[in-house]
Amino acid sequence: MSELSRKAAAINCPNEVPVWQIWDAVIISVCDAHGVSTLFTQDMQDGQRIGGLKIVNPFNPANAYEVAAYLFT
């Protein structure tokens, strides 16, 4: 099992109870491995922080400024 797979499994099941879909956990692990600070997705809880990663729903009107800042800079 690769380091990425182990990290995804640890994120997905911190107390042996699945918290995320496994693919969400893999995406979170890859973001963490590469120092990504913001993940734009509609599939996770908007505003949630996982370690240093912030989840942002790009379709939430309240996030329009943050989305535009990433798209147009």
Stockholm file with secondary structure:
# STOCKHOLM 1.0

chainA/1-73         MSELSRKAAAINCPNEVPVWQIWDAVIISVCDAHGVSTLFTQDMQDGQRIGGLKIVNPFNPANAYEVAAYLFT
#=GR chainA/1-73 SS CCHHHHHHHHHHCTTSSCCSCHHHHHHHHHHHHTTCCEEECSSSCTTCEETTEEEECTTCGGGHHHHHHHHCC
#=GC SS_cons        CCHHHHHHHHHHCTTSSCCSCHHHHHHHHHHHHTTCCEEECSSSCTTCEETTEEEECTTCGGGHHHHHHHHCC
//
